[in-house]
Amino acid sequence: MITREQLVDMFDNMARETSWDLTKPMVWGYFFTNDARAELEAAAALLQAQGYRVVALYLDDKERPRDPDLWWLHVEKTEVHTPDSLDQRNQALYRFADENDLDAYDGMDVGVIE
């Protein structure tokens, strides 16, 4: 799980190493994994109903053919976050993954609006 302390460090690094105005909306990407596609398709529909955009749903490349399948769901939302609000969002997405029988909520990334 991503801790609040890790988020504070992340925001400090972004403030120090980018010219981004973190008080303005940014594009936040959120990632989920599962061993089967069907559960992620259902989760994507639920997340879309909550205002997320589906970016991709794809099968990860395997190093060996016998490795188990690993599916990824990438969604995004344009919003403003602080370490505390992002911690709350992450906690909600961990619960969402658990409640929808997904293998994991894998975390987030952020970028500027283009």
PLY file of the C-alpha trace (Angstrom):
ply
format ascii 1.0
element vertex 114
property float x
property float y
property float z
element edge 113
property int vertex1
property int vertex2
end_header
0.00 0.00 0.00
1.08 3.53 -0.73
1.50 5.46 2.50
0.70 9.10 3.19
4.41 9.66 3.91
5.28 8.38 0.42
2.74 10.80 -1.04
4.23 13.72 0.91
7.64 12.79 -0.53
6.15 12.52 -4.02
4.55 15.98 -3.79
7.79 17.46 -2.39
9.74 15.97 -5.29
7.24 17.25 -7.86
7.38 20.74 -6.35
11.17 20.68 -6.36
11.82 19.01 -9.71
9.03 20.26 -12.00
7.48 23.57 -12.90
3.98 22.14 -12.41
1.45 24.21 -10.48
0.10 21.53 -8.16
-2.79 23.79 -7.10
-4.28 23.44 -10.61
-5.99 20.38 -12.12
-3.66 17.63 -13.32
-4.32 14.35 -15.12
-4.15 11.55 -12.54
-3.86 7.99 -13.83
-4.92 5.04 -11.68
-4.00 1.40 -12.34
-5.61 -1.92 -11.48
-4.48 -5.49 -12.17
-6.26 -8.81 -12.41
-5.67 -12.29 -13.78
-8.80 -12.13 -15.96
-10.15 -9.46 -18.27
-13.86 -9.79 -17.40
-13.54 -8.38 -13.87
-11.58 -5.38 -15.16
-14.21 -4.73 -17.85
-16.89 -4.64 -15.15
-14.70 -2.40 -12.97
-14.09 -0.06 -15.91
-17.85 0.47 -16.32
-18.25 1.22 -12.61
-15.34 3.66 -12.66
-16.70 5.40 -15.76
-19.96 5.94 -13.88
-17.85 7.69 -11.20
-16.32 10.09 -13.74
-13.12 8.25 -14.67
-11.99 7.90 -18.29
-10.81 4.48 -19.43
-7.39 4.84 -21.05
-6.50 1.20 -21.66
-7.32 -2.38 -20.79
-4.54 -4.70 -21.89
-2.74 -7.97 -21.31
0.79 -7.55 -19.97
3.62 -9.09 -21.98
4.81 -12.40 -20.57
8.47 -13.22 -20.01
7.67 -16.94 -20.34
4.62 -18.48 -22.08
3.69 -20.42 -18.94
3.50 -17.29 -16.78
-0.04 -16.48 -15.64
-1.98 -13.77 -17.44
-1.81 -10.29 -15.95
-4.39 -7.78 -17.19
-4.11 -4.03 -16.56
-6.81 -1.38 -16.40
-5.66 2.24 -16.67
-8.18 4.98 -15.91
-7.68 8.68 -15.41
-9.39 11.68 -13.93
-8.54 15.37 -14.11
-8.46 16.76 -10.58
-6.46 18.64 -7.97
-4.81 16.66 -5.19
-2.84 17.24 -2.04
-1.04 14.43 -0.24
-4.08 14.05 2.02
-6.68 14.02 -0.75
-4.60 11.61 -2.82
-4.22 9.36 0.22
-8.02 9.36 0.57
-8.41 8.60 -3.16
-5.91 5.73 -2.91
-7.69 4.26 0.11
-11.00 4.40 -1.77
-9.43 2.69 -4.80
-7.87 -0.04 -2.63
-11.38 -0.67 -1.23
-12.87 -0.57 -4.74
-10.39 -3.22 -5.93
-11.18 -5.41 -2.93
-14.95 -5.02 -3.26
-14.81 -5.87 -6.97
-12.56 -8.92 -6.56
-9.64 -7.43 -8.46
-6.13 -8.64 -7.74
-4.84 -5.16 -6.93
-5.04 -1.41 -7.13
-1.49 -0.79 -8.27
-1.13 2.95 -7.77
-1.17 6.15 -9.74
0.77 8.52 -11.92
0.30 12.18 -12.77
0.84 14.47 -15.71
-0.01 17.93 -16.92
-3.12 18.64 -18.97
-2.15 18.87 -22.61
0 1
1 2
2 3
3 4
4 5
5 6
6 7
7 8
8 9
9 10
10 11
11 12
12 13
13 14
14 15
15 16
16 17
17 18
18 19
19 20
20 21
21 22
22 23
23 24
24 25
25 26
26 27
27 28
28 29
29 30
30 31
31 32
32 33
33 34
34 35
35 36
36 37
37 38
38 39
39 40
40 41
41 42
42 43
43 44
44 45
45 46
46 47
47 48
48 49
49 50
50 51
51 52
52 53
53 54
54 55
55 56
56 57
57 58
58 59
59 60
60 61
61 62
62 63
63 64
64 65
65 66
66 67
67 68
68 69
69 70
70 71
71 72
72 73
73 74
74 75
75 76
76 77
77 78
78 79
79 80
80 81
81 82
82 83
83 84
84 85
85 86
86 87
87 88
88 89
89 90
90 91
91 92
92 93
93 94
94 95
95 96
96 97
97 98
98 99
99 100
100 101
101 102
102 103
103 104
104 105
105 106
106 107
107 108
108 109
109 110
110 111
111 112
112 113
